[in-house]
Amino acid sequence: MSRAFLFPGQGAQTIGMGRDLAETYPTARAVFEEVDDALGEKLSALIWDGDIDTLTLTANAQPALMATSLAAMRALEAEGVAVTSASYVAGHSLGEYSALTAAGALSVSDAARLLRARGTAMQDAVPVGVGAMAAILGLGLEDVRKVADAAAQGDVCAAANDNDPGQVVVSGHKAAVERAVDLAKEAGAKRAVLLPVSAPFHCALMAPAAEAMQAALADVQITAPVVPVVANVLAEAVSSPDLIRRLLAEQITGAVRWRESVNWMVDQGVGEFWEIGAGKALIGMVRRIDRTAVTRAVGTAEDVQAATQAA
């Protein structure tokens, strides 16, 4: 049974994440130090001892989650579990940068700077209060697309994250997303709720951020990953540095095709999924996509040791 390593996206952040990894593994601590140096500030102090509202700001959460994921990966490597023990790596939204970094396509420093730029650009693309996102539970992708189309009424409203068979997130102008919530309930959704996010990610309103990232990515060295990376935009594996660069810019406005990505990996023979970093959201999605999948969360030193014994 082959394995995939998954890397979480925004929403998984917690104060204190990764601290025990840094205290236990020098290579994990080195990741946080490298991120601090790259950003010219003590992001690690915010991660471990700051307040959650500041950590949740997009420009902070994105590099912080990458740092925690890479610290967990370095801890696994210190215990003899290499990234090449996985057949594929994949990340949810910003997690794709973590996956690329784990697979050697990006340096930790470049990933930190790119994610700080990405978070800032995404936050600046749309004034606060203009956009919104909502989770639709209990409707499939096609039904949610119909709801989003009906709710748009000249505004932007689109399916942004196809997370699992019963959870699709819509994104766009606030009024349109609110209309989508009402229409989804009428269409039989179990729940439809606005999300506590600061911007409408993964929709056309993010076009200014996509342009900013295209410029930022142009100056960064990207090498072929040592493990194929399953891209959010394509829902299949890529290895070409030029294609990776283009897809990272497209990802800003494109949908996160997570359900399709997991199904694609299953079709390639992956039966075991490890979530590397903070939280357990992705392995929850995996279990809803494929109930036969074996899943494991690797976010603490204890998790690393348990995973090493199971590897």
URTADA-V147247 format. One record per residue. N is the residue number from 1. RES is the residue in one small letter. PSI is psi in whole degrees, 0 to 359 (none if undefined). D_FIRST is the distance of its C-alpha to the first C-alpha in whole Angstrom. Layout:
N,RES,PSI,D_FIRST
N,RES,PSI,D_FIRST
//
This chain:
1,m,123,0
2,s,166,4
3,r,150,7
4,a,144,10
5,f,129,13
6,l,146,16
7,f,124,20
8,p,162,22
9,g,193,26
10,q,144,29
11,g,340,30
12,a,352,28
13,q,140,30
14,t,150,32
15,i,131,35
16,g,354,34
17,m,136,30
18,g,353,29
19,r,314,32
20,d,332,30
21,l,314,28
22,a,326,31
23,e,335,33
24,t,326,30
25,y,116,29
26,p,324,31
27,t,329,29
28,a,316,28
29,r,322,32
30,a,328,32
31,v,311,30
32,f,321,33
33,e,321,36
34,e,321,35
35,v,317,34
36,d,314,38
37,d,318,39
38,a,324,38
39,l,348,39
40,g,30,43
41,e,164,42
42,k,73,41
43,l,327,38
44,s,324,36
45,a,321,40
46,l,317,39
47,i,318,35
48,w,331,36
49,d,7,40
50,g,196,41
51,d,149,41
52,i,328,39
53,d,320,41
54,t,319,41
55,l,326,37
56,t,344,36
57,l,132,39
58,t,318,36
59,a,338,38
60,n,317,37
61,a,321,33
62,q,306,32
63,p,331,32
64,a,318,32
65,l,322,28
66,m,315,27
67,a,317,29
68,t,318,27
69,s,316,23
70,l,327,24
71,a,318,26
72,a,321,22
73,m,317,20
74,r,325,23
75,a,317,23
76,l,316,19
77,e,323,20
78,a,333,23
79,e,6,21
80,g,7,19
81,v,99,16
82,a,158,17
83,v,331,16
84,t,356,14
85,s,350,11
86,a,147,10
87,s,330,10
88,y,156,13
89,v,151,15
90,a,150,17
91,g,151,20
92,h,111,23
93,s,246,26
94,l,335,27
95,g,340,24
96,e,327,23
97,y,321,26
98,s,317,24
99,a,315,21
100,l,321,23
101,t,317,24
102,a,325,21
103,a,7,20
104,g,7,24
105,a,330,25
106,l,149,28
107,s,157,30
108,v,317,30
109,s,314,34
110,d,319,33
111,a,318,31
112,a,314,33
113,r,320,36
114,l,319,34
115,l,327,33
116,r,315,37
117,a,319,38
118,r,313,36
119,g,317,36
120,t,315,40
121,a,321,40
122,m,322,38
123,q,322,41
124,d,344,44
125,a,328,43
126,v,127,44
127,p,143,47
128,v,133,46
129,g,345,46
130,v,324,46
131,g,170,43
132,a,166,40
133,m,152,37
134,a,142,36
135,a,129,33
136,i,117,33
137,l,132,31
138,g,6,31
139,l,145,31
140,g,174,29
141,l,312,29
142,e,319,32
143,d,320,34
144,v,322,34
145,r,319,35
146,k,318,38
147,v,314,39
148,a,318,39
149,d,318,41
150,a,328,43
151,a,339,43
152,a,307,44
153,q,46,48
154,g,345,48
155,d,176,46
156,v,129,42
157,c,119,40
158,a,155,36
159,a,119,33
160,a,320,31
161,n,116,28
162,d,89,26
163,n,314,24
164,d,177,22
165,p,339,24
166,g,13,26
167,q,113,27
168,v,136,29
169,v,134,31
170,v,153,34
171,s,148,36
172,g,204,40
173,h,143,44
174,k,314,44
175,a,321,46
176,a,319,44
177,v,322,41
178,e,320,43
179,r,321,44
180,a,322,41
181,v,314,40
182,d,316,43
183,l,324,42
184,a,319,39
185,k,318,40
186,e,329,42
187,a,358,39
188,g,13,38
189,a,142,35
190,k,318,35
191,r,151,36
192,a,113,37
193,v,140,37
194,l,142,39
195,l,148,36
196,p,69,38
197,v,160,37
198,s,354,40
199,a,160,39
200,p,88,38
201,f,157,35
202,h,45,33
203,c,178,36
204,a,338,39
205,l,344,41
206,m,8,39
207,a,318,40
208,p,325,42
209,a,324,39
210,a,320,37
211,e,318,40
212,a,320,41
213,m,326,37
214,q,317,37
215,a,317,40
216,a,320,38
217,l,335,35
218,a,332,38
219,d,6,39
220,v,138,35
221,q,126,33
222,i,127,30
223,t,166,28
224,a,129,25
225,p,149,22
226,v,345,20
227,v,135,16
228,p,141,17
229,v,126,18
230,v,113,18
231,a,137,22
232,n,319,23
233,v,325,26
234,l,337,24
235,a,37,21
236,e,169,19
237,a,145,18
238,v,153,21
239,s,345,22
240,s,123,26
241,p,320,28
242,d,319,31
243,l,319,29
244,i,315,27
245,r,315,31
246,r,318,32
247,l,327,29
248,l,326,30
249,a,317,33
250,e,330,32
251,q,333,30
252,i,319,33
253,t,344,34
254,g,160,31
255,a,149,29
256,v,107,26
257,r,64,24
258,w,314,21
259,r,313,20
260,e,323,20
261,s,315,18
262,v,316,15
263,n,323,15
264,w,316,15
265,m,319,12
266,v,318,10
267,d,334,12
268,q,2,10
269,g,7,7
270,v,128,6
271,g,355,6
272,e,129,7
273,f,124,10
274,w,129,13
275,e,118,17
276,i,109,19
277,g,209,22
278,a,138,25
279,g,181,24
280,k,20,21
281,a,318,22
282,l,319,19
283,i,334,17
284,g,316,20
285,m,317,20
286,v,316,16
287,r,328,16
288,r,336,19
289,i,318,17
290,d,103,14
291,r,346,15
292,t,352,12
293,a,142,10
294,v,129,10
295,t,154,12
296,r,136,14
297,a,132,18
298,v,90,19
299,g,352,22
300,t,167,24
301,a,321,25
302,e,318,24
303,d,319,21
304,v,315,20
305,q,321,21
306,a,319,19
307,a,323,15
308,t,319,16
309,q,329,16
310,a,343,13
311,a,none,11
//
